[in-house]
């Protein structure tokens, strides 16, 4: 009887399938992390922009900010949070990053992220220096004469 040689093609195909599965899993994880980081960065920019508009235009700024931050990060929602007595007003921007690949099994609703930026309005009346309060004669006394003294 003739002995058949072992065929290794089936084993190589199985090993390739396992390695490719792990490779795509790691690639999807890296892609998801990059997407999360990018969305978090854009969310911070949107919160800062919303806070700037609130500081500039008051309560109308949040409505204008909602339109403007949609350009920065479509689908994010700004909301105003009243802080304590000395905290000022905070603007929070929330966004949900959809899960991709195998992460849909773990997080079917996606990954919620948010960023917060505070608005503290501080417009004090400027204080005049002492030499302005004392007037022009005080200033003229401090200027040296042309010939020197």
Backbone as JSON, one array per atom type, in Angstrom:
{
  "sequence": "XXXXXXXXXXXXXXXXXXXXXXXXXXXXXXXXXXXXXXXXXXXXXXXXXXXXXXXXXXXXXXXXXXXXXXXXXXXXXXXXXXXXXXXXXXXXXXXXXXXXXXXXXXXXXXXXXXXXXXXXXXXXXXXXXXXXXXXXXXXXXXXXXXXXX",
  "N": [[0.81, -1.18, 0.0], [0.29, 2.2, -0.67], [1.45, 5.01, 0.95], [-0.22, 8.02, 1.84], [0.77, 11.38, 1.45], [0.82, 13.93, 3.92], [-1.37, 16.68, 3.76], [-0.8, 20.02, 4.09], [-2.18, 22.28, 3.52], [-4.75, 22.83, 4.51], [-4.32, 23.26, 7.24], [-2.71, 25.56, 7.17], [-4.51, 27.38, 6.07], [-6.42, 27.56, 8.11], [-4.87, 28.63, 10.21], [-4.23, 31.09, 9.03], [-6.78, 32.24, 8.91], [-7.34, 32.57, 11.66], [-5.28, 34.36, 12.4], [-5.83, 36.54, 10.72], [-8.34, 37.26, 11.72], [-7.66, 38.18, 14.3], [-5.98, 40.28, 13.54], [-7.77, 42.03, 12.19], [-9.45, 42.61, 14.31], [-7.77, 44.03, 16.06], [-7.13, 46.16, 14.33], [-9.67, 47.34, 14.01], [-10.07, 48.16, 16.66], [-8.05, 50.1, 16.97], [-8.87, 51.94, 15.03], [-11.38, 52.66, 16.11], [-10.54, 53.88, 18.5], [-9.09, 56.05, 17.48], [-11.14, 57.43, 16.23], [-12.75, 58.04, 18.44], [-10.97, 59.71, 19.88], [-10.64, 61.84, 18.07], [-13.29, 62.78, 17.93], [-13.63, 63.57, 20.59], [-11.8, 65.67, 20.78], [-12.9, 67.46, 18.89], [-15.29, 67.89, 20.16], [-14.48, 69.27, 22.44], [-13.55, 71.63, 21.22], [-15.97, 72.55, 20.16], [-17.43, 73.02, 22.53], [-15.9, 75.05, 23.67], [-16.25, 77.02, 21.73], [-19.02, 77.41, 21.88], [-19.17, 78.43, 24.48], [-17.77, 80.81, 24.13], [-19.48, 82.16, 22.36], [-21.72, 82.35, 24.02], [-20.73, 84.02, 25.99], [-20.35, 86.31, 24.47], [-22.84, 86.94, 23.23], [-24.82, 86.39, 25.08], [-27.87, 84.81, 26.16], [-28.81, 84.39, 23.58], [-26.64, 83.46, 22.31], [-26.34, 80.71, 22.72], [-28.25, 79.57, 21.06], [-27.27, 80.38, 18.59], [-24.83, 79.16, 18.76], [-25.54, 76.48, 18.66], [-26.11, 76.1, 15.97], [-23.63, 76.73, 14.85], [-21.79, 74.91, 15.99], [-22.64, 72.57, 14.93], [-21.45, 72.54, 12.52], [-18.82, 72.09, 13.24], [-18.91, 69.6, 14.61], [-21.05, 67.45, 13.53], [-24.2, 66.55, 14.84], [-23.8, 66.91, 17.56], [-24.86, 68.16, 20.77], [-25.47, 71.17, 22.41], [-25.73, 72.31, 25.81], [-26.83, 74.4, 28.47], [-25.53, 74.87, 31.67], [-26.3, 75.92, 34.78], [-24.12, 77.2, 37.06], [-22.78, 77.35, 40.4], [-22.88, 80.06, 42.77], [-20.47, 81.47, 42.39], [-19.44, 80.19, 40.22], [-20.1, 80.85, 37.64], [-21.34, 80.27, 34.35], [-21.73, 77.17, 32.77], [-21.11, 75.48, 29.72], [-22.07, 72.55, 28.24], [-21.23, 70.14, 25.88], [-22.49, 67.43, 24.22], [-22.01, 64.26, 22.65], [-22.43, 61.33, 20.7], [-20.46, 58.72, 19.78], [-20.68, 56.46, 17.21], [-20.43, 52.9, 17.51], [-18.09, 50.71, 15.94], [-17.54, 47.81, 13.91], [-16.69, 44.95, 15.8], [-17.26, 46.11, 18.18], [-19.83, 46.9, 18.29], [-21.24, 44.88, 19.41], [-20.56, 45.0, 22.1], [-21.09, 47.7, 22.78], [-23.85, 48.72, 21.76], [-25.25, 51.12, 21.56], [-23.33, 53.0, 21.13], [-20.54, 55.21, 21.98], [-20.8, 57.5, 24.43], [-19.67, 60.81, 24.65], [-18.52, 63.83, 26.19], [-17.93, 67.33, 26.55], [-16.93, 70.14, 28.48], [-17.19, 73.6, 29.0], [-16.43, 76.56, 30.67], [-18.08, 79.67, 31.29], [-17.16, 82.65, 32.33], [-17.95, 85.74, 33.12], [-16.28, 88.68, 33.31], [-16.08, 91.86, 33.72], [-14.68, 94.35, 34.84], [-14.78, 97.77, 35.96], [-12.32, 99.87, 34.72], [-9.63, 101.01, 36.73], [-8.43, 104.23, 37.27], [-5.08, 105.4, 37.06], [-3.1, 106.86, 39.73], [-1.76, 109.23, 38.95], [-3.39, 110.22, 36.96], [-5.65, 110.93, 38.34], [-4.71, 113.04, 39.86], [-4.27, 115.06, 38.08], [-3.39, 117.46, 35.44], [-1.45, 119.45, 36.3], [0.19, 118.03, 38.11], [1.37, 116.16, 36.44], [2.84, 117.83, 34.73], [4.68, 118.85, 36.49], [6.36, 116.69, 36.87], [7.73, 116.39, 34.5], [10.91, 116.96, 33.17], [12.59, 120.13, 32.91], [13.59, 121.92, 29.91], [16.2, 122.98, 29.87], [17.34, 121.62, 31.87], [17.71, 120.93, 35.38]],
  "CA": [[0.0, 0.0, 0.0], [1.01, 3.45, -0.79], [1.11, 5.95, 2.02], [-0.52, 9.36, 1.34], [1.47, 12.46, 2.14], [-0.07, 14.86, 4.62], [-1.61, 17.95, 3.07], [-0.75, 21.09, 5.09], [-2.91, 23.46, 3.07], [-5.88, 23.07, 5.41], [-3.79, 23.83, 8.47], [-2.26, 26.93, 6.88], [-5.7, 28.2, 5.87], [-7.01, 27.78, 9.44], [-4.0, 29.58, 10.93], [-4.41, 32.39, 8.39], [-8.08, 32.77, 9.34], [-7.2, 33.03, 13.05], [-4.41, 35.54, 12.44], [-6.55, 37.65, 10.1], [-9.37, 37.68, 12.67], [-7.01, 39.0, 15.33], [-5.5, 41.51, 12.9], [-8.91, 42.93, 11.97], [-9.93, 43.04, 15.62], [-6.85, 45.1, 16.51], [-7.29, 47.3, 13.43], [-10.93, 47.99, 14.37], [-9.88, 48.82, 17.94], [-7.26, 51.3, 16.72], [-9.74, 52.86, 14.3], [-12.37, 53.17, 17.05], [-9.87, 54.81, 19.41], [-8.79, 57.28, 16.74], [-12.42, 58.11, 16.03], [-13.12, 58.59, 19.75], [-10.09, 60.83, 20.19], [-10.97, 62.94, 17.18], [-14.58, 63.32, 18.35], [-13.44, 64.26, 21.87], [-11.12, 66.92, 20.46], [-13.88, 68.34, 18.25], [-16.29, 68.22, 21.18], [-13.88, 70.33, 23.25], [-13.56, 72.85, 20.42], [-17.36, 73.0, 20.08], [-17.8, 73.56, 23.84], [-15.21, 76.33, 23.81], [-16.9, 77.97, 20.82], [-20.33, 77.72, 22.46], [-18.94, 79.3, 25.63], [-17.4, 82.12, 23.61], [-20.7, 82.79, 21.85], [-22.56, 82.7, 25.16], [-20.12, 85.18, 26.62], [-20.49, 87.47, 23.6], [-24.22, 87.28, 22.89], [-25.77, 86.03, 26.13], [-28.7, 83.63, 25.92], [-28.95, 84.16, 22.15], [-25.42, 82.8, 21.85], [-26.49, 79.26, 22.72], [-28.97, 79.21, 19.84], [-26.34, 80.55, 17.48], [-23.79, 78.14, 18.94], [-26.06, 75.18, 18.21], [-25.92, 76.03, 14.52], [-22.22, 76.79, 14.49], [-21.05, 73.71, 16.37], [-23.02, 71.48, 14.02], [-20.44, 72.54, 11.47], [-17.61, 71.5, 13.81], [-19.16, 68.19, 14.91], [-22.48, 67.22, 13.29], [-24.88, 65.64, 15.76], [-23.57, 67.2, 18.97], [-25.9, 68.99, 21.36], [-25.01, 72.0, 23.53], [-26.69, 72.61, 26.86], [-26.33, 75.33, 29.46], [-25.61, 74.39, 33.05], [-26.08, 77.01, 35.73], [-23.21, 76.81, 38.12], [-23.05, 77.94, 41.69], [-22.85, 81.52, 42.83], [-19.21, 81.99, 41.86], [-18.96, 79.33, 39.15], [-20.45, 81.34, 36.31], [-22.21, 79.39, 33.58], [-20.99, 76.17, 32.01], [-21.72, 74.93, 28.52], [-21.66, 71.17, 28.0], [-21.55, 69.63, 24.55], [-22.5, 65.97, 24.25], [-21.98, 63.61, 21.34], [-22.32, 59.88, 20.78], [-19.68, 58.14, 18.69], [-21.18, 55.11, 16.92], [-19.47, 51.8, 17.6], [-17.83, 50.05, 14.66], [-17.02, 46.44, 13.96], [-17.07, 44.06, 16.89], [-17.64, 46.9, 19.35], [-21.29, 47.02, 18.3], [-21.77, 43.86, 20.33], [-20.36, 45.46, 23.48], [-21.72, 49.01, 22.95], [-24.74, 48.93, 20.61], [-25.68, 52.52, 21.49], [-22.19, 53.86, 20.86], [-19.74, 55.71, 23.09], [-21.13, 58.89, 24.68], [-18.59, 61.68, 25.13], [-18.97, 65.2, 26.43], [-16.91, 68.3, 26.93], [-17.54, 71.23, 29.22], [-16.4, 74.83, 29.01], [-17.06, 77.53, 31.57], [-18.18, 81.05, 30.87], [-17.09, 83.54, 33.48], [-17.94, 87.1, 32.6], [-15.6, 89.57, 34.25], [-15.86, 93.15, 33.08], [-14.6, 95.39, 35.87], [-14.5, 99.13, 35.49], [-10.88, 100.09, 34.91], [-9.24, 102.05, 37.7], [-7.48, 105.21, 36.74], [-3.89, 105.52, 37.89], [-3.08, 108.03, 40.63], [-1.33, 110.44, 38.27], [-4.52, 110.75, 36.2], [-6.56, 111.54, 39.3], [-4.15, 114.29, 40.37], [-4.48, 116.08, 37.07], [-2.33, 117.93, 34.56], [-0.31, 120.11, 36.98], [1.06, 117.0, 38.69], [2.12, 115.57, 35.33], [3.79, 118.82, 34.24], [5.76, 118.97, 37.47], [7.24, 115.55, 36.76], [8.5, 116.47, 33.27], [12.06, 117.83, 33.4], [12.66, 121.34, 32.07], [14.46, 121.75, 28.76], [17.57, 123.32, 30.19], [17.81, 120.79, 32.98], [17.59, 121.61, 36.67]],
  "C": [[0.85, 1.25, 0.0], [0.53, 4.43, 0.28], [0.89, 7.34, 1.42], [0.27, 10.4, 2.15], [0.45, 13.38, 2.82], [-0.16, 16.17, 3.86], [-1.7, 19.05, 4.13], [-1.54, 22.32, 4.67], [-4.08, 23.79, 4.0], [-5.43, 23.71, 6.71], [-3.36, 25.27, 8.26], [-3.45, 27.86, 6.71], [-6.36, 28.51, 7.21], [-6.18, 28.77, 10.25], [-4.14, 30.98, 10.35], [-5.72, 33.03, 8.82], [-8.01, 33.29, 10.77], [-6.38, 34.31, 13.14], [-5.12, 36.75, 11.83], [-7.66, 38.17, 11.01], [-8.78, 38.59, 13.74], [-6.5, 40.32, 14.76], [-6.64, 42.5, 12.7], [-9.51, 43.42, 13.28], [-9.06, 44.18, 16.16], [-6.99, 46.34, 15.64], [-8.58, 48.05, 13.73], [-10.81, 48.73, 15.69], [-9.09, 50.12, 17.77], [-8.11, 52.35, 16.01], [-10.79, 53.47, 15.22], [-11.75, 54.17, 18.02], [-9.51, 56.12, 18.73], [-10.06, 58.09, 16.54], [-12.89, 58.75, 17.33], [-12.26, 59.81, 20.11], [-10.38, 62.05, 19.34], [-12.29, 63.59, 17.59], [-14.46, 64.07, 19.67], [-12.78, 65.61, 21.65], [-12.1, 67.92, 19.84], [-14.95, 68.76, 19.24], [-15.76, 69.33, 22.1], [-13.87, 71.67, 22.51], [-14.98, 73.42, 20.35], [-17.81, 73.61, 21.4], [-17.15, 74.92, 24.06], [-15.87, 77.41, 22.95], [-18.27, 78.37, 21.35], [-20.18, 78.64, 23.66], [-18.56, 80.71, 25.18], [-18.63, 82.86, 23.09], [-21.64, 83.17, 22.97], [-22.02, 83.95, 25.84], [-20.34, 86.44, 25.8], [-21.95, 87.9, 23.46], [-25.24, 86.92, 23.96], [-26.58, 84.81, 25.75], [-28.94, 83.37, 24.43], [-27.75, 83.4, 21.6], [-25.54, 81.29, 21.81], [-27.25, 78.79, 21.49], [-28.06, 79.34, 18.63], [-25.24, 79.5, 17.55], [-24.26, 76.78, 18.46], [-25.89, 75.02, 16.71], [-24.44, 75.95, 14.15], [-21.46, 75.52, 14.85], [-21.49, 72.5, 15.58], [-22.05, 71.39, 12.85], [-19.16, 71.86, 11.97], [-17.79, 69.99, 14.0], [-20.65, 67.92, 14.72], [-23.06, 66.2, 14.26], [-24.64, 65.93, 17.23], [-24.61, 68.2, 19.47], [-25.3, 69.84, 22.49], [-26.12, 72.17, 24.56], [-26.04, 73.51, 27.89], [-26.53, 74.73, 30.85], [-25.35, 75.59, 33.94], [-25.2, 76.5, 36.85], [-23.65, 77.41, 39.45], [-22.93, 79.46, 41.63], [-21.59, 82.1, 42.19], [-18.69, 81.18, 40.67], [-19.21, 79.88, 37.76], [-21.4, 80.35, 35.65], [-21.33, 78.42, 32.81], [-21.8, 75.74, 30.81], [-21.18, 73.51, 28.35], [-22.12, 70.77, 26.61], [-21.44, 68.12, 24.61], [-22.59, 65.42, 22.83], [-21.84, 62.11, 21.57], [-21.59, 59.36, 19.55], [-20.22, 56.74, 18.42], [-20.07, 54.06, 17.03], [-19.31, 51.15, 16.23], [-17.35, 48.63, 14.91], [-17.58, 45.63, 15.11], [-17.53, 44.82, 18.13], [-19.14, 47.16, 19.4], [-21.92, 45.99, 19.24], [-21.67, 44.33, 21.78], [-21.09, 46.77, 23.75], [-22.65, 49.29, 21.79], [-25.2, 50.37, 20.46], [-24.54, 53.48, 21.22], [-21.5, 54.3, 22.14], [-20.1, 57.17, 23.33], [-19.91, 59.65, 25.21], [-19.17, 63.06, 25.36], [-17.76, 66.05, 26.79], [-17.62, 69.48, 27.56], [-16.61, 72.42, 29.18], [-17.14, 75.86, 29.83], [-17.05, 78.92, 30.96], [-18.18, 81.89, 32.15], [-16.93, 84.95, 32.94], [-17.33, 88.0, 33.67], [-15.28, 90.85, 33.5], [-15.79, 94.23, 34.15], [-14.39, 96.76, 35.23], [-13.01, 99.39, 35.72], [-10.62, 101.22, 35.9], [-8.23, 102.97, 37.04], [-6.26, 105.26, 37.65], [-3.92, 106.82, 38.7], [-2.7, 109.31, 39.9], [-2.44, 111.04, 37.41], [-5.48, 111.46, 37.14], [-6.03, 112.9, 39.77], [-4.18, 115.41, 39.34], [-3.21, 116.51, 36.35], [-1.18, 118.63, 35.29], [0.68, 119.11, 37.59], [1.93, 116.38, 37.61], [3.19, 116.54, 34.85], [4.94, 119.02, 35.21], [6.77, 117.83, 37.35], [8.1, 115.57, 35.5], [9.68, 117.4, 33.49], [12.05, 119.02, 32.43], [13.68, 121.12, 30.97], [15.92, 122.0, 29.09], [18.15, 122.42, 31.28], [17.74, 121.55, 34.26], [18.8, 121.42, 37.5]]
}
